[in-house]
């Protein structure tokens, strides 16, 4: 059965979900360190962070990129 992937910006309220997703992928970062790094990343307007959510599975994609200063 096909599912629909919904793409949304990551908000500060969504950091916990992104932390869970990264941990579920098997990365061994300490949760506190990971969240401490992601929080300031969202505050910097050069960064774009998106999450893809599937109705049945929750977050299935995390995308991050940094734009050059000239474009901000």
C-alpha positions in Angstrom: 0.0 0.0 0.0 1.3 3.4 -0.9 1.8 6.0 1.8 2.2 9.7 1.7 5.3 11.4 2.9 4.7 14.7 4.5 7.7 17.1 4.6 7.8 19.7 7.4 10.4 22.0 8.9 11.9 20.8 12.1 10.9 23.1 15.0 12.5 23.3 18.4 9.5 21.2 19.7 10.4 18.5 17.2 14.0 18.1 18.4 13.1 15.2 20.6 11.6 13.3 17.7 14.7 13.9 15.5 16.9 12.7 18.4 14.8 9.5 18.6 15.1 9.0 14.9 18.8 9.4 14.8 19.2 7.0 17.8 16.9 4.5 16.0 19.2 4.6 13.0 22.0 3.2 15.3 24.1 6.3 15.8 25.8 6.2 19.2 25.8 9.9 20.1 24.8 10.7 23.6 21.2 12.1 23.5 22.0 15.2 25.5 25.0 16.1 23.2 22.9 15.5 20.1 20.0 17.7 21.2 22.5 20.4 22.4 24.0 20.4 18.9 20.6 20.4 17.0 19.1 23.3 19.1 21.5 26.0 18.1 21.5 24.7 14.5 17.8 25.5 14.2 18.4 29.1 15.6 20.9 29.8 12.8 18.9 31.1 9.7 21.6 29.6 7.4 20.4 26.1 8.3 17.5 24.4 6.8 16.2 21.3 8.6 13.4 19.2 7.3 11.7 16.0 8.4 9.7 13.6 6.4 6.9 11.8 8.2 4.9 8.8 7.3 1.5 8.2 8.9 2.3 4.7 9.9 6.0 5.0 10.8 6.5 8.6 12.1 9.7 10.3 11.0 11.5 8.4 8.2 13.7 11.2 6.7 15.8 13.9 8.2 17.5 16.5 5.9 19.8 19.3 6.9 21.7 21.8 4.7 23.5 25.1 5.3 23.1 28.0 2.9 26.0 30.4 2.2 25.8 33.6 4.3 25.1 35.6 1.1 21.7 33.9 0.6 20.4 34.5 4.1 
